[in-house]
Amino acid sequence: MNNYSNRWNNNNNSGGMGERKWQQNSLPLPNRKPYQQQQMNTQGGKQGMTPEEQEKKIQHRRTIDYFTPMGKMMIRKNVYNRRKTRQPLGHIRPEMSYLTYLLPPFKEQPAIYDVETKFVHVSTNKARHAIHAIKWTPDAKRVLVSSYSGEFTLWNGMTFNFESIMQAHDSAIFALQYSHDGDWLISGDQEGTIKYWQPNFNNVNILPKSHDNAIQGLAFSPNSSKFVSCSDDQMLKIWNFSTAQQERVLKGHHWDVKCCDWHPSLGIVVSGSKDNLVKLWDPRDATCITTMHDFKHTVTKAQFQQIGNQRLMAASSRDHSTRVFDLRTMKPLLSIRSFNDTDMTAMSWHPVHSSILSIGGYDGSLSTYDLGKAIDPQIVTDDSSISTDAQPNTISPLNFKEFHVKSITEPLSRIPYAHDKAIYTIEYHPLGHLLCTAGADKSLRFWCRGRPNDPLAFKDTAYTGESWAEKQQHFMQRGYKQEFEEGEEMQEEQEAQTAAPSEPAFPGFSIPGLSS
């Protein structure tokens, strides 16, 4: 009796579950439930686990809370600065508790800290279709995904839960674009139809047959009063957003126009086509400013620099290269070659660091490059190269230097198995701490910055390729099985023909040496 009371008191004092633990552990082994016995075996076997198995047990919470770092930042800014006698907190240390001090990206901190290298979550619809366009909603809390089936899907951007789905178009949606003020959304589908949407996804206008073929790209003007659309009918069109009327048609490409973009502060439109050309247009008079003949295959993406001095434009192609152009000289500054000679199908500039460029490949790889290491930082970040004298169009001698086209092959970071198939679209969170990618493998994947002292930072399947290898092995085995079954069927047919030689092997032909 005393032994019983001592055991009950010890367990009861250790926590609220003491009595329940005593009851479970006091049962004889044959009377315990199977999961209890399995749990005890698992707990007892932890001592014999290898370090690799113990590392696999470590799993982080699949959520991104960017409000906690913002709160820490405000406390440091408003409270700690008032008390000058307080000791500063210092930098981030390699320990998991310092995760709350991993602030959103800022221009002052090195760009290498703000590279999204850690896989967070994969989101897939029940109806699996390829994804060609994704956008963060104006509140930056959700991700809008358009699929080949013509559906809109909303995913939560912090907990990555499914929220809503609706049938938006009758055909595949290839283009999405929010206005700069976030009050409107436009979408284009494979049949050439453009639709207007409110933020609550209320359809307010439809422009049927805006193009004769699939719409591949949409972009708003700096004040969101106009937008440009490009299509596989070899044309670009300028539209008045308020009246929904076509204003101008930009003709000059000789094949499908695959991408377009409107400069965030200037009256310039860029387009890339299947005819290997990149063209810059003046949307006011529908004239082509210049044509760039630097690519040898289809231009898949072309996008202006969103921040910094906004004087750079990047274009990727299926000739295994991405080139960065200087808009002031209309010449290429930098050539980025793919790591393993694969087509480059997606591209996006970082929203905070003007020198960071992320590129997705046809093989599912995701690479991030720092252009500041190869180009003069003044060209990338500030406007010091533009003179401020009485003649605003005068350009300082810095722009007349002979810029030699440099080549980059080593990225700042590379995720070789980010997707199982081609990446079609890349979108950064407006704060720059999250990255979304989607493509032909019918899934949306989230990436974040690495956690301090994370032992599994570069050991997941996105780097090791274990899942990719398993799928390849599965497909190979499936293919061998199919070939084996086909071989058996052919052998059975041959045996049947040999057993009945009176019938010819082929209709209308007889086999020599055999009697009819």
DOMAR-721478 format. One record per residue (C-alpha): residue in one letter; x, y, z. Coordinates in steps of 0.25 Angstrom, whole numbers, plus 5000, padded with zeros to 4 digits. Each point is the difference from the previous one (the first is absolute). Layout:
DOMAR-721478
ATOM residuo px py pz
ATOM a X Y Z;
...
end
This chain:
DOMAR-721478
ATOM residuo px py pz
ATOM m 5000 5000 5000;
ATOM n 5011 5010 5003;
ATOM n 5007 4996 4987;
ATOM y 4987 5003 4993;
ATOM s 4998 5014 5007;
ATOM n 5014 5004 4997;
ATOM r 4999 4997 4985;
ATOM w 4987 5008 4999;
ATOM n 5006 5012 5008;
ATOM n 5012 5000 4991;
ATOM n 4992 5000 4987;
ATOM n 4990 5009 5005;
ATOM n 5010 5011 5004;
ATOM s 5008 4999 4987;
ATOM g 4988 5005 4992;
ATOM g 4985 5000 4997;
ATOM m 5001 4987 4993;
ATOM g 5007 4992 5011;
ATOM e 4988 4991 5004;
ATOM r 4997 4997 4985;
ATOM k 5014 4996 4998;
ATOM w 5000 4991 5012;
ATOM q 4988 4993 4996;
ATOM q 5005 4997 4986;
ATOM n 5014 4996 5005;
ATOM s 4994 4991 5011;
ATOM l 4992 4992 4990;
ATOM p 5006 4986 4997;
ATOM l 5006 4999 4986;
ATOM p 4990 4991 4994;
ATOM n 4988 5009 5004;
ATOM r 5006 5013 4994;
ATOM k 4995 5006 4987;
ATOM p 5008 4997 4988;
ATOM y 5003 5015 4998;
ATOM q 5005 5002 5014;
ATOM q 5010 4988 4999;
ATOM q 5005 5005 4986;
ATOM q 5002 5014 5007;
ATOM m 5008 4994 5011;
ATOM n 5008 4992 4990;
ATOM t 5003 5013 4992;
ATOM q 5004 5008 5012;
ATOM g 5009 4989 5005;
ATOM g 5006 4998 4986;
ATOM k 5005 5015 4999;
ATOM q 5013 4997 5007;
ATOM g 5003 4990 4989;
ATOM m 4997 5010 4988;
ATOM t 5011 5005 4991;
ATOM p 5002 5015 5000;
ATOM e 4994 5000 4986;
ATOM e 4987 4994 5005;
ATOM q 4999 5010 5011;
ATOM e 5002 5011 4991;
ATOM k 4988 4995 4991;
ATOM k 4992 5001 5013;
ATOM i 5002 5015 5001;
ATOM q 4988 5007 4993;
ATOM h 4997 5015 5001;
ATOM r 4986 5006 5000;
ATOM r 4995 5002 4986;
ATOM t 4996 5015 5002;
ATOM i 5007 5013 4997;
ATOM d 4996 5011 5010;
ATOM y 5006 5013 4995;
ATOM f 4993 5009 5011;
ATOM t 5009 4995 5011;
ATOM p 5013 5005 4994;
ATOM m 4992 5013 4996;
ATOM g 4996 5002 5015;
ATOM k 5015 4997 5004;
ATOM m 5004 5011 4991;
ATOM m 4991 5010 5005;
ATOM i 5004 4997 5014;
ATOM r 5014 5002 4997;
ATOM k 4997 5013 4992;
ATOM n 4991 5006 5010;
ATOM v 5004 4995 5014;
ATOM y 5014 4996 5000;
ATOM n 5005 5013 4993;
ATOM r 4994 5008 5011;
ATOM r 5008 4993 5011;
ATOM k 5014 5003 4995;
ATOM t 5005 4993 5013;
ATOM r 4994 4986 4995;
ATOM q 5010 4991 4994;
ATOM p 4997 4997 4985;
ATOM l 4994 4987 4996;
ATOM g 5011 4997 4989;
ATOM h 4999 4992 4988;
ATOM i 4993 4987 4997;
ATOM r 5007 4988 5006;
ATOM p 5000 4986 4995;
ATOM e 4990 4995 5010;
ATOM m 4985 4997 4997;
ATOM s 4995 5010 5011;
ATOM y 5005 5011 4991;
ATOM l 4990 4997 4989;
ATOM t 4991 5012 5005;
ATOM y 5012 5010 4997;
ATOM l 5001 4995 4986;
ATOM l 4993 5013 4995;
ATOM p 4994 5001 4986;
ATOM p 5010 5004 4989;
ATOM f 5005 5015 5000;
ATOM k 5010 5007 4991;
ATOM e 5010 5002 5011;
ATOM q 5002 4985 5003;
ATOM p 5008 4991 4990;
ATOM a 4992 4994 4989;
ATOM i 5006 4986 5004;
ATOM y 4991 5000 5012;
ATOM d 4988 5002 4992;
ATOM v 5001 4988 4991;
ATOM e 4988 4990 5000;
ATOM t 5007 4987 5001;
ATOM k 4992 4991 5010;
ATOM f 4988 4992 4995;
ATOM v 4987 5003 5008;
ATOM h 4988 4994 4994;
ATOM v 4994 4994 4988;
ATOM s 4985 5003 4996;
ATOM t 4993 4992 4990;
ATOM n 4985 5000 4995;
ATOM k 4992 4988 5000;
ATOM a 4998 5002 4985;
ATOM r 5014 5000 4996;
ATOM h 5003 5010 4988;
ATOM a 5012 5007 4996;
ATOM i 5002 5014 5006;
ATOM h 5004 5012 4991;
ATOM a 4998 5012 5009;
ATOM i 5000 5004 5014;
ATOM k 4998 5013 5008;
ATOM w 5001 5005 5014;
ATOM t 4987 5007 5004;
ATOM p 5001 5015 5003;
ATOM d 4999 4997 5015;
ATOM a 5012 4990 4999;
ATOM k 4994 4989 5008;
ATOM r 4995 4991 4989;
ATOM v 5005 4995 4987;
ATOM l 4991 4999 4988;
ATOM v 5002 4989 4990;
ATOM s 4995 4998 4986;
ATOM s 5000 4986 4994;
ATOM y 4999 4994 4986;
ATOM s 4985 4996 5004;
ATOM g 4996 5015 5001;
ATOM e 4999 5000 5015;
ATOM f 5004 5010 5010;
ATOM t 5005 4994 5013;
ATOM l 5004 5008 5013;
ATOM w 5010 4995 5009;
ATOM n 5004 5006 5014;
ATOM g 5014 5006 4999;
ATOM m 5003 4998 5015;
ATOM t 4994 4986 5003;
ATOM f 4999 4995 4986;
ATOM n 4986 4995 5002;
ATOM f 4990 4999 4988;
ATOM e 4990 5011 5001;
ATOM s 4991 5001 4988;
ATOM i 4999 4995 4985;
ATOM m 4991 5006 4989;
ATOM q 4998 4998 4985;
ATOM a 5005 5013 4994;
ATOM h 5002 4996 4985;
ATOM d 4995 4990 4991;
ATOM s 5014 4997 4995;
ATOM a 5015 5000 5005;
ATOM i 5004 5013 5007;
ATOM f 5014 5004 4996;
ATOM a 5001 5015 5005;
ATOM l 4996 5007 5013;
ATOM q 5003 5014 5005;
ATOM y 4996 5009 5011;
ATOM s 4999 5015 4999;
ATOM h 5010 5008 5007;
ATOM d 4990 5005 5010;
ATOM g 4995 4986 5002;
ATOM d 4985 5004 4997;
ATOM w 4999 4991 4987;
ATOM l 5004 4987 4994;
ATOM i 5001 4996 4985;
ATOM s 5002 4986 4995;
ATOM g 5001 4995 4986;
ATOM d 4997 4986 4995;
ATOM q 5004 4991 4988;
ATOM e 4988 5004 4992;
ATOM g 5004 5015 5000;
ATOM t 4990 5005 5010;
ATOM i 5004 5010 5011;
ATOM k 4992 5002 5013;
ATOM y 4999 5010 5010;
ATOM w 4999 4996 5015;
ATOM q 4999 5007 5013;
ATOM p 5008 4996 5012;
ATOM n 4989 4992 5005;
ATOM f 5000 4993 4986;
ATOM n 4987 5006 4995;
ATOM n 5000 5000 4985;
ATOM v 4997 5014 4995;
ATOM n 5003 5000 4985;
ATOM i 5004 4990 4989;
ATOM l 5007 5003 4987;
ATOM p 4997 4988 4991;
ATOM k 5010 4997 4989;
ATOM s 5010 5011 5004;
ATOM h 5010 4992 4992;
ATOM d 4999 4989 4990;
ATOM n 5008 4991 5007;
ATOM a 5005 4997 5015;
ATOM i 5004 5012 5008;
ATOM q 5014 4998 5006;
ATOM g 5002 5012 5008;
ATOM l 4993 5012 5007;
ATOM a 5006 5013 5006;
ATOM f 4995 5013 5005;
ATOM s 5006 5014 4998;
ATOM p 5006 5008 5011;
ATOM n 4987 5007 5004;
ATOM s 4991 4987 4997;
ATOM s 4992 5008 4990;
ATOM k 5004 4991 4988;
ATOM f 5005 4986 4998;
ATOM v 5007 4992 4989;
ATOM s 4997 4986 4996;
ATOM c 5008 4991 4991;
ATOM s 4996 4987 4993;
ATOM d 5004 4989 4991;
ATOM d 4993 5008 4988;
ATOM q 5013 5007 4999;
ATOM m 4995 5013 5005;
ATOM l 5000 5009 5013;
ATOM k 4988 5009 5003;
ATOM i 4999 5013 5009;
ATOM w 4986 5000 5007;
ATOM n 4994 5012 5008;
ATOM f 4996 4993 5013;
ATOM s 4988 5010 5003;
ATOM t 4993 4999 4987;
ATOM a 5005 4986 4997;
ATOM q 5003 5005 4986;
ATOM q 5012 4996 4991;
ATOM e 5009 5012 4997;
ATOM r 5012 4995 4992;
ATOM v 5005 4987 4994;
ATOM l 5015 4997 5001;
ATOM k 5004 4992 4987;
ATOM g 5014 4996 4997;
ATOM h 5003 4986 5005;
ATOM h 4999 4988 4990;
ATOM w 4996 4989 5010;
ATOM d 4993 4998 5013;
ATOM v 5002 5011 5010;
ATOM k 5003 4993 5013;
ATOM c 5002 5011 5010;
ATOM c 4998 5015 5003;
ATOM d 5003 5010 5011;
ATOM w 4997 5015 5002;
ATOM h 5011 5008 5007;
ATOM p 4997 5004 5014;
ATOM s 5003 5015 4998;
ATOM l 5002 5002 4985;
ATOM g 4992 4999 4987;
ATOM i 5007 4988 4995;
ATOM v 4994 4986 4997;
ATOM v 5009 4988 4998;
ATOM s 4996 4987 4992;
ATOM g 5007 4987 4998;
ATOM s 4995 4990 4988;
ATOM k 5002 4987 4994;
ATOM d 5008 5006 4989;
ATOM n 5012 5002 5010;
ATOM l 4998 5015 5000;
ATOM v 4999 5010 5012;
ATOM k 4993 5013 4996;
ATOM l 4998 5013 5008;
ATOM w 4988 5008 4996;
ATOM d 4994 5014 5002;
ATOM p 4986 4998 5004;
ATOM r 4996 5014 4997;
ATOM d 5002 4999 4985;
ATOM a 5001 4985 4998;
ATOM t 5014 5000 4995;
ATOM c 5012 4991 5002;
ATOM i 5011 5007 5007;
ATOM t 5011 4989 4998;
ATOM t 5001 4985 4997;
ATOM m 5010 4991 5007;
ATOM h 5006 4988 4993;
ATOM d 5008 4994 5011;
ATOM f 4992 4987 5002;
ATOM k 5000 4988 4991;
ATOM h 4987 4993 5005;
ATOM t 4986 5004 5005;
ATOM v 5000 5011 5010;
ATOM t 4992 4995 5012;
ATOM k 5000 5011 5010;
ATOM a 5004 5015 5000;
ATOM q 4998 5009 5012;
ATOM f 5005 5014 5004;
ATOM q 5007 5003 5013;
ATOM q 4990 5004 5010;
ATOM i 5008 5007 5010;
ATOM g 5014 5007 5001;
ATOM n 5003 5009 4988;
ATOM q 4990 4992 4991;
ATOM r 5009 5001 4988;
ATOM l 5002 4985 4998;
ATOM m 4992 4990 4993;
ATOM a 5002 4984 5000;
ATOM a 4995 4990 4990;
ATOM s 5002 4985 5000;
ATOM s 4999 4991 4988;
ATOM r 5000 4985 4996;
ATOM d 5014 5002 4995;
ATOM h 5005 4997 5015;
ATOM s 5003 5014 5003;
ATOM t 4995 5012 5007;
ATOM r 5005 5014 4996;
ATOM v 4999 5013 5008;
ATOM f 4999 5013 4991;
ATOM d 5003 5014 5004;
ATOM l 4988 5009 4995;
ATOM r 5009 5012 4998;
ATOM t 5010 4994 4990;
ATOM m 4990 4989 4995;
ATOM k 5011 4990 5001;
ATOM p 5002 4987 5009;
ATOM l 5008 5002 5012;
ATOM l 5000 4985 5005;
ATOM s 4998 4986 4995;
ATOM i 4995 4989 5010;
ATOM r 5002 4986 4995;
ATOM s 4992 4989 5005;
ATOM f 5007 4990 5009;
ATOM n 4998 4987 4992;
ATOM d 4995 5006 4987;
ATOM t 4986 5000 5002;
ATOM d 4989 5010 4995;
ATOM m 4997 5012 5009;
ATOM t 4984 5001 5001;
ATOM a 4998 5009 5012;
ATOM m 5006 5012 5007;
ATOM s 4997 5011 5010;
ATOM w 5007 5012 5007;
ATOM h 5002 5001 5015;
ATOM p 4990 5010 5005;
ATOM v 5010 5006 5010;
ATOM h 5014 4997 4995;
ATOM s 5001 5006 4986;
ATOM s 5012 4991 4997;
ATOM i 4994 4987 5003;
ATOM l 4994 4992 4988;
ATOM s 4993 4986 5001;
ATOM i 4999 4991 4988;
ATOM g 4992 4987 4998;
ATOM g 5004 4989 4990;
ATOM y 4993 4990 4991;
ATOM d 5007 4989 5009;
ATOM g 4993 5005 5013;
ATOM s 5012 5007 5005;
ATOM l 5000 5013 5007;
ATOM s 5012 5010 5000;
ATOM t 5002 5013 5007;
ATOM y 5011 5010 4995;
ATOM d 5006 5012 5005;
ATOM l 5002 5010 4989;
ATOM g 5008 5010 5009;
ATOM k 5012 4991 5000;
ATOM a 5001 5000 4985;
ATOM i 4995 5014 4996;
ATOM d 5004 5014 5006;
ATOM p 4991 5002 5013;
ATOM q 4997 5014 4995;
ATOM i 4993 4995 4988;
ATOM v 4992 4990 5008;
ATOM t 4996 5008 5012;
ATOM d 5000 5015 4999;
ATOM d 4998 5012 4990;
ATOM s 5014 5006 5002;
ATOM s 5003 4997 4985;
ATOM i 4989 5009 4995;
ATOM s 5004 5015 5000;
ATOM t 4991 5010 5007;
ATOM d 5004 5012 4992;
ATOM a 4991 5009 4992;
ATOM q 4999 4990 4989;
ATOM p 4992 4988 5006;
ATOM n 5003 4991 4988;
ATOM t 5015 5001 5001;
ATOM i 5007 4988 5005;
ATOM s 5013 5000 5008;
ATOM p 5013 4994 4994;
ATOM l 4997 4988 5008;
ATOM n 4990 4995 4990;
ATOM f 5009 5001 4988;
ATOM k 5010 4990 5006;
ATOM e 5002 4988 4991;
ATOM f 4993 4990 5008;
ATOM h 5005 4986 4997;
ATOM v 4990 4989 5001;
ATOM k 5004 4992 5012;
ATOM s 4995 4986 5002;
ATOM i 4996 4993 5013;
ATOM t 4999 4985 5002;
ATOM e 5000 4999 5016;
ATOM p 4988 5005 5007;
ATOM l 4999 5005 5014;
ATOM s 4991 4988 5003;
ATOM r 4995 4989 4992;
ATOM i 4989 4990 5003;
ATOM p 5001 4989 4990;
ATOM y 4987 4992 5003;
ATOM a 4991 5011 5003;
ATOM h 4989 4994 4991;
ATOM d 4998 4987 4993;
ATOM k 4998 5007 4987;
ATOM a 5001 5014 4993;
ATOM i 4998 5012 5009;
ATOM y 4990 5010 4993;
ATOM t 4999 5011 5009;
ATOM i 5007 5006 5012;
ATOM e 4994 5011 5010;
ATOM y 5007 5007 5012;
ATOM h 4992 5004 5012;
ATOM p 4999 5015 5001;
ATOM l 5009 5000 5012;
ATOM g 5010 4991 4993;
ATOM h 5001 4989 5011;
ATOM l 4992 4990 4992;
ATOM l 5001 4994 4986;
ATOM c 4989 4992 4993;
ATOM t 5002 4992 4988;
ATOM a 4991 4992 4991;
ATOM g 5001 4992 4987;
ATOM a 4997 4988 4992;
ATOM d 5000 4990 5012;
ATOM k 4987 5006 5004;
ATOM s 5004 5005 5013;
ATOM l 5003 5013 5007;
ATOM r 5012 5000 5009;
ATOM f 5004 5010 5011;
ATOM w 5015 5004 5003;
ATOM c 5005 5008 5012;
ATOM r 5013 5004 5006;
ATOM g 5008 4990 5007;
ATOM r 4998 5000 5015;
ATOM p 5012 5002 5009;
ATOM n 5008 4988 5003;
ATOM d 4990 4991 4993;
ATOM p 5007 4986 4998;
ATOM l 4991 4996 4989;
ATOM a 5002 5013 4992;
ATOM f 5006 4993 4988;
ATOM k 4996 4986 5002;
ATOM d 4986 4999 4995;
ATOM t 4995 4994 4987;
ATOM a 5001 5013 4993;
ATOM y 5015 4999 5001;
ATOM t 5003 4985 5001;
ATOM g 4989 4996 4989;
ATOM e 4996 4988 5008;
ATOM s 4985 5002 4996;
ATOM w 5004 5002 4985;
ATOM a 5008 4988 5000;
ATOM e 4989 4992 5006;
ATOM k 4990 5005 4989;
ATOM q 5010 4997 4989;
ATOM q 5002 4986 5005;
ATOM h 4985 4998 5001;
ATOM f 4998 5005 4986;
ATOM m 5011 4991 4995;
ATOM q 4995 4988 5007;
ATOM r 4986 5003 4995;
ATOM g 5006 5002 4986;
ATOM y 5007 4986 5001;
ATOM k 4988 4994 5005;
ATOM q 4992 5005 4988;
ATOM e 5010 4996 4990;
ATOM f 5001 4986 5007;
ATOM e 4985 4999 4998;
ATOM e 5000 5004 4986;
ATOM g 5011 4990 4997;
ATOM e 4992 4989 5006;
ATOM e 4988 5004 4992;
ATOM m 5009 5000 4987;
ATOM q 5006 4986 5004;
ATOM e 4986 4994 5002;
ATOM e 4995 5006 4986;
ATOM q 5013 4993 4994;
ATOM e 4997 4987 5006;
ATOM a 4985 5001 4996;
ATOM q 5005 5002 4986;
ATOM t 5010 4989 5000;
ATOM a 4989 4990 5005;
ATOM a 4991 5004 4989;
ATOM p 5009 5001 4987;
ATOM s 4988 4998 4991;
ATOM e 4997 5015 5002;
ATOM p 5009 5010 4994;
ATOM a 5007 5009 5009;
ATOM f 4995 5013 4993;
ATOM p 4988 5001 4993;
ATOM g 5002 4999 4985;
ATOM f 5014 4994 5001;
ATOM s 5003 4985 5001;
ATOM i 5012 4994 5007;
ATOM p 5009 4992 4990;
ATOM g 5003 4985 5003;
ATOM l 4986 4999 5008;
ATOM s 4989 4992 4994;
ATOM s 4987 5008 4999;
end
